[in-house]
Amino acid sequence: AGKVMSVDWVDPMLGGVVQAGTGTVNARLKLGKRLSDVENLCSCRQAREYGTVCPHVIALSLKYLEKNGKSASGPVHRPNGAVAGPVAAAARAMAPRFPRVLGQLAGKGSKPLSLEVHLPLELGKAWRAGKIPLTVEASVDGGPTKSLDAVAVEKVEPYIVDESDAALLSMLEKMEGASVHGEAELTPADRDLFFPILLGHPRIFLGRKKHLLVSRAVEGTRLKVELDEGGILHLELVSAPPGPEGSELLEGSQGRWRFAGEHLELLDSLPVAYEGLRKGGRSVAREGLALFLQREMPLLERHVRMESGERLRGLQFDTMAPKIRVELDGLLSGISCQLEAVYGKESHVLTGMPGQNEGMDAWMPDAADPKRYRVRGRAMERTAQRELLAAGFLPGQRAAERYTLAGEGKVGAFLANILPRWRQKWEVKVTPRMESLLSRCDYIAPEVTLKDTGGSWLTVEVDFRSGGGSDALTPAEVQRLLQTGLSHHRLAGGRIALVPTNDVAEFQEVLKDCQVRNDGTRYKLEKRFRGYFGEAIRGTGWVVSGKSNWKPPTEIVAYEEAKLSERLEKIVRPYQREGIGWLLYLAKNHFGGVLADEMGLGKTLQTLAFLEIRRAENKTKLPALVLCPTSLVMNWIDEAKKFAPGLKVLALHGAGRKSLLSKIPEHDLVVTSYALLRRDIGEYEKLEFDAVILDEAQNIKNRTSQTAVSVKKLVSDHRMVLTGTPLENSLLDLWSIYDFLMPGYLGTATDFRDRYEIPVAKLGDERAQLRLRQRVRPFLLRRTKAEVAKDLPAKIEQIAYCELTEEQKGVYRQILEEGRKQVSELSGTASGGRDRIAVLTVLMRLRQACCHLGLLPPAGAGAKVWNEPSGKMEYFLDRLEEAISGGHRILVFSQFVSMLKLVQEELKRRKTPYCYLDGGTLDRAGEVDRFQRNHDIPVFLISLKAGGTGLNLTGADTVIHFDPWWNPAVEDQATARAHRIGQNKIVSSYKLIARDTVEEKIVRLQERKKELFRGTLVSEEDFVRGLDWSELQELLN
């Protein structure tokens, strides 16, 4: 408060001047009746950019209290009864909230609370009069309903509420200034805020007993959005069709409703700013189209049903790839360089550090194509700048547009090692002075002779020749250059020999990796290192002499042709056929391999097809063994039945597996978990397998673990590994996995640590990393969705089945049995709808148990501590880690806010950055913007109800639905947050379903009744209403 220079209160604004560093800021805090009215209007950056409370308004408030808190006269009452003054306004905004908590956070002594909302019987008349009397009643712990005013709020444990009531209480607090009352009179402003909260709430009544269903209209107002042939966007608002006879149209400042008997439907919630659309169409020119789609259209989608035309869906948003141009000038003592990014006829000079002088780029219309918009490829520009800096150039001091490199040694190294690579990929221009320097240089191109001796060996010889073909330097002279750190050598007559010493040094490291034998002038290496050696030679661009009888293949390996069955021919995609052929090639040559395709590209299918082909061609009679995490055992069994029904499959899991171990030789494919292999390794050691396949191979990353030791004891002809995680990201995983695949290929653990792990992980040695990548690549196949996009649909949707833990299964069975009994007792009586309410309650509990036992309301005193609360959470975290490691950004949807809170805690524990949005998020737009702009945040947790519509989240390319919603159309809307206009990546959507539970039955039921339910299901109650009694019983069987 000592920094406050002046303070003043002019209702409703507290303002003043506060010293900030060497300057001052105008600090202003707007206060009001509701929490939502409080606004920080300080001129500081923190307030302007983030809207958060800053130190300046806090200091201002403290100064006011210090100045007026003791001497201020009694409170001033406004005519409307509110108390004036900043202290009173702040007190209203910060008053204690109604004590409540969602289920999984309940403490000892918490009781469930259920709310009812009672509206006037003549709702339409009250609406038009602008005064709607409202009564809120509550039931505590299943007791009789009473006014909310009669519910104790002091010295009680927080009440347990569901999400509908939590949202209702939050709105009441905003309306009442944080104190909640059982009776209120809604003004038009309050009404427009309040009624949207009632959507889907199951306990809304007209008068005392008449139930009112509040939902979005199936056929409400529509906004037609389409492009004309010239690329101009046209918007046309189409009114909702007439309602049933006697229905009333109720208008508000933020939308329109239709009231008919026992049904109140929201037709649209168009904000005031868009009311002009009701009077006529609107057009958006091409120059403003991209901004409209990014900012305004997501907002409109929240308020009105959008109908996008075919042309709009065909819009293209492309990031242009620049052609990089460099101009060089100088002498051997120092050179300078100008860097340009060229886009067609436009050229941009790049200056300073990467990203330093960038502005905000707008999407520009392509003059030649009305459907296409383009933006500069800033990422590629920054990459080019980083290459300059890595080569030793520094931003110019006197001329900002030129980078400089000083010193003969540095210039020689650049000319010998870097310039040849630039010429291959960039346009390189030189000044006459630079041309004169280069004309005196002889580039010494190493020439390699490779000879296949006919056995398992390859011999290698290296000569160092100039471009003219004559010997320029002996191997001894090259070695001296390496030792002195120079890349150039002055020759007679003023000429300069340039030696690519970086490549030569790396070549020597490659020879060490290949464990070569040196017999003087030649090196000999084993067959298994040929792929790696070929990769390294291609990477240097060195010349392979005409005396060679073996050349590195242009591809990593020559794939086998996969002869697929007629059934597989119909479903296998081109890249999957290639993967199957690659696996067959490895098997033919007795190599192991890692199939590391990205999540969702069908590694399981490719593996099953490989095994089926080996059986069909009588390549083996031995069984194959798949090892995977416990949660994936049944997935493998299901996939085998679906894709390879001809294989005899045996699942070894559970207590009864011991009796089945003797039957392994009678089957084609055996599937078990890593955990059970450790227990049963004594039995498996006695057997021989055709192939051992490790799924989720990170389970053996610790080479000394019991799991790693056990799998390496298995006897098999072939070994394979499946993983969706890029192995280069974890060197520890890599060595252990290759030690399983081909023992000794990466050397001993100590050798690997010294040559790769320390240089790469601790010293950031990019050359060692490249060498390692070349070494493992011949036996590793990884395709990303971006690489095989031509073979994929724009959106991939997949159901992922998860297993309940044993603890979950026990609780699930208990809920199911108790629920059946309760529903059965009510089914034969005149229950007045209580039977369906009972079904609804049981379904909710079952679905909560499928997700996480912590979602269940506590029984008895306090929340129970679970040992294995969620198999789905374990599965989800594995998939999440795989997606993040693959460079993906993920939207996670759940209808349970309490589930998102549990995921949030786990992400905090793992130190994974995330964004979060539910119905209580105040700065919704800020959170969305933070995710879109900050690519270091890989996860966005979103409540399905709060974020299912109206968000533009093209920064994400993966969507995970943690739990299924009753209406798949709602899930589709949520997935569309990522898969929408402006998205240029394949979008993958995964729905997590607990196997053999009500979740699986709901998915099947949705498919059967898809057309009936399309667009009509907004709540669980609606879902139950749409089922007949036999279908209800089916869900509980």
ZANU-961711 format. One record per residue (C-alpha): x, y, z. Coordinates in steps of 0.25 Angstrom, whole numbers, plus 5000, padded with zeros to 4 digits. Layout:
REM ZANU-961711
XYZ...
END
This chain:
REM ZANU-961711
500050005000501250095002501350104986499950164985500050314981498550344981497250264983495850304980494450234981493350274970492250164971492550054965493950084962495150084972496350164965497650224967499050234963500150134967501650134966502150024958503650014956504150144951502750184945501350184949500050104946498550154946497950044955496450024955495549914961494149914957493249854968491749814967490649724973491149594966492449524966492349534951492249684951493649694958494649744947496149784948496349904939497749934943498649984932499749884935500149774925499749664935498249714935498249754920498749624915498249524925497049594933497549544946497649614959498949694959499749744971499449894968497849874970498249794983499049914988498050004984496949934992497849925004498150075004496650105003496350015015497550075023497050215020495550195021495350055028495250115043494750255041493750225030492250265033491150155033490850085020490150165009488850095004488450114990487050124985486949984981487449934995488849904991489949955000490950054994492450064996493549974991493649905004492249865004492349834989493549744991492849675003491749634993492649584983493549504993492449455002492549305006491949214996490849114999491648995005491648884994492648784988492548684977492548534980493948494980494448614989493448585000493948575014493448515027492048555030491648615017490248585012489648584998488748704994487748704983487048834978485748854972485348984964483949034964483449134953482049194952480949114945480749234935482149244932481949314918481149424925482249444936483349444925482649554917482349634930483849634933483649574947483749424949483649374963484549264966484549164978485749074980485548954990486548844994486548705000487648675009488148525010486848475003485948545013484648635010484848755002484848895008485249035005486749055002486649165012486449055023487648975019488748995029490049065023490849095036491748995043491348875034492148795025492048825010490848765004491048664992490348714980490348664965490848744954489448804950489248854964490648904965490448994953489049044958489649084972490749154964489749234956488949264969490149324975490449414963489049464964488949484979490349534981490949404987489749384997488749284992487349294996486149204994485249304987485549414977484949494966485649484953485849614945485949604930487549614932487549504942486549424934487449424922488649374930487849274938486949194929488149134921488649074934487348994934487648914921487648764925487348794939486448674944485648744955484948864949483448884952482348984948481649004961481748894971481648764963481648794948482948744943483548834932484548784922485648884919486448854906487048904894486048894882486348784872485948874861486249014866486749134859487849104848488949194843489249154829490749194825491249174811492349224801491949284788492849254776493749374779494049324793493149434800492449374812490949394814490149374827488649354827487749324839486649234837485549234848485049104855483849034849482549064856482348994870481048914874479748984875479649074887481149084888481749224892483049294887483749354898484849454895486049504903487249594900488049474898487249374890485849314888485049204895483849124892482849094903481848974901481148914912482148834919483348864910484248984910485148984897486349074895486249114880487549194880488349284890488749384880489549504887489149644885490349674876489749574866488249614867488449684853488449544847486949534850486649654841487449604829488749534823490149574825491449564817492849544821493949584810495149494808496049584815495349564828494849424826496049354834495849444846494349414845494549264845495549274856494849364866493349394863492849254857493249174869492449274878491249264869491349114869491049124884489749204882489149154869489149024860490049044849489948984835491148994827491148984812491948894804492849004799493149054813493648914817494548914805495349034810496849004810497849074820499249044816500549084823501449124811502849064810503849164807505049154798506249194806507249274799508649314804509649414798511049394803512249504802513649504808515049454809515649334816515849424828514349454829513049444822511649504823510349444819508949504816507749404818506449414811505149344811504549344797503049324795502749334780503049474776503149524790504449514798504649544813506049574819506249494832507049574843507449554857507149434866506049334862504749394864505249524869504749614859503449544856502049604855500649544855500349484842498949484836498449374827498449434813497449404802498049334790497749424778497749304769496849214777495649264785495649144794497049154798497749234809499249244812500149284823501649294824502449174829503049244841503549104847504349074834504949214834505349204849506049064846506849134835507249244844507649134855508549064844509249194842509549214856509949064858510949084846511649194855511049324848510549434858509549544855510149664849510549784857510749894846509749834836508549764842508249694830509549614829510149504838511649494840512649384842514049424846515349344846516149264836515849134844514349154845514249194830515049074825514148984834512949054828513349034814513748894816512648834824511448934823511348994810511248864802509948834810509448974808509648954793508748834793507548894799507649044798507849144787509249194789509749324782511149374783511749514781512949524771513949534783513349404789513449334775514849374774515149304788514349174784515049164771516349144778515749034787515848884784514848794791515348664795514248564793514448434801514248314791513848184798513948044791513047934797513147794793512247674797513247554799512047454797512047414812511447494823512547604822512647734815514047804812514247954812515348044807515448194807516248284798516248444799516248504785516048644779514848674770515848644758516048504763517548514766518048474780518048604788518348564803518748434809518048374820519148414830518948564825517448554828517748494841518648614845517548714841516548644850517548654861517848804859516348834858516548894844515648864831516548934821518048914816518849014808519448944796520548994786520149104777519249174787518149064785517349014797516948874800515548864807515348734815513948694821514548664835513248654842512848544832514148474833514148474849512748424849513148314839514148264848513148264859512248184850513348084848513548064863512048044864512047934854513147864862514047854849515247774847516447854842517447774833518247894830517647974818516247904819515147894829514247774830512847774836511747674839510447654831509547714842510247844841510047864826508747944828509348034838510648054830509848084817509048184825510248254829510948254815509648314809509648424820510948474817510748474802512148414799512448354786512348204785513448164775513148084762514047974767512947934778512147814776511147854787510447984789509548034800508048014796507248144793506248094803506548034817506147894813505547824801504147784807503547654804502247654796501147624806500147514800498947554808497647464809496447524802495847564815497047644819497147704805495847784807496347854820497847864820498348004816499548024807500448064818500047944826500347854814501747914814501847884829501447744828502447724816503547784825503247684836503347574826504647624821505247634836504747484838505347434825506747494829506647454844506647604849505847654860505047784858504247894865502947934859502748074864501548134856500848244863499648214872498448174864499148134851498847984853500147914859499247804864498647774851499947774843500547674854499347584853499447584837500947544838500647434847499447384839500347384826501447304833500447204837499747194823501147184816501547074826502747144830502547094845501747004853502247074866501247164874501547314874501547384888501047524890501347594903500647714907500047794919498947734927497947834921498247794907498147644908496647634904496847744893497847644886496847534887495747624881496647674870497047534866495647484865495347604856496547604847497147464848496047374851496747254845497847254857497547174869497747274880497947244895497847354906498647324918498147414929497447394943497547294953497147174944498247194934499247094941498346974935498447034921500047044921500146904915499246944903500147044898500746964887499346934882499147074878499647174868499647294877499747314892499447444899499847474913500347594922501747634926501247614941500847464939502147434930502947474942502147374951502147264941503547284934503947144939502847084930503147174918504647144918504347004914503647034901504047084888503347194880503347244866503247384870503247464883502547594881502647704892501447804892501747934900503147904900503548004911503147904921504647844919505347984919506047954932507047844928507147794942505647774944505047644946504147664934505347694925506147574930504947484928504647524914506147504910506047364915505047324904505447234893504947274879505347284864504847434863504747544873503847674870503447794878502247884877502248024882501548154879502648234886503748294878504948214884505948314881505248394892505748304902507148244901507048154913505748084906506548074893507747994898506947894906505947874895507047844885507747754895506447674894506347674879507847654875508747634887510047714885509647794873509747924881510947874889510947854904510147944913511448014918511948034904510548094900510548184912511948244908511648254893510248304893509448324906510448424912510848494899509348504895508548524908509548604916510448674905509448694894510348634884509448644871510448554863510448444873508948454872508948444857509848324857508948254867507748284859508448224847508948104855507548064859506748104847506947984838506147904849505148004853503948044845503148174849502048244841501348364846499948404843500448514835501348424827500248334822499148444822498848404807498348264812497548314824496248384825496248524831495748474844496048344851495048294861495348174870494748104882495748064892495347954902495847964916495847854927495347884941496247854953495847744962495447844972494547914962493847784958493447754972492847894974492247894961491547754963491047804977490447934971489847844960489147744969488647844979488047924967487447804960486747774974486247924975485747934961485047794962484347834975483747964968483447904954482147834959481647954966480948084963482248154965481948284959483248284951484048254963484548124955485148204944485848294954486348174961486948124948487548264945488248254959488748114957489248154943489948274948490648194959491048084950491648184940492448254951492948114956493448094941494248224942494848224956494348174969494648314975493448374967492448294976491848364987492448325001491648215008491648235023492648325030493748385021494248355007494848215005496248195001496348104989497548024985497248004970496148104967496248114952496748024941496248124931497148234937498348144936498048114921497748264919499048304925499848204916499148254904499348404908500848384910500948314896500148424889501048534896502348464893501848464878501748614878500248614878499348704886498048654893496648694897496148604908494648614910493848554921492348584926492848564940493548694945494048614957494748514947495448634941495848674955496548544957497248544944497648684947498348644960499048534952499548624942500048714953500748604960501448564946501848714944501048714930500548854926499048854923497848954921496548934928495148974925493848934932492549004935493149084946494349144938494249294938495249324927494749224917495349304905496649324912496849174914496549144900497449244895498549204904498449054898498449104884499649194885500549114895500948984888501748944900500348914906500048774901498748744909497348814910496348764920494948794916493548774922492748714911491548804915492448934916493248904904492548824895492148934886492649074882494149044883495249054872496348964877497048934864498348934872498048794876497948674867497548564877496248554885496048454896494648434902494848374916493448334917492248314907491148414906489748364904489648434890490848404881490448534874490948614886492248534885492348574871492148714874493248714884494248644874493848754864494648844873495848794867495348744854494848874848495248984838496749014839497148874843498248824834498548694842497848564843496948564855496948434864495748414873495748304884494548264892494948194905493948084909494047984921493947844916492747754920492047874926490847964924491748054916491847944905490347924906490048074904490948084892490247964885488848024889489248154883489548084870488248014870487448144873488348244866487348314857486348314868487248384878488048474868488048614873487048594884487748544896488248654906488248574919488248434925486748454928486448484914487148354910486348274920485048334915485448284901485548134906484548034907484447944920485147824913486347914909486447974923486547834928487547794917488447904923488447844937488647704932
END
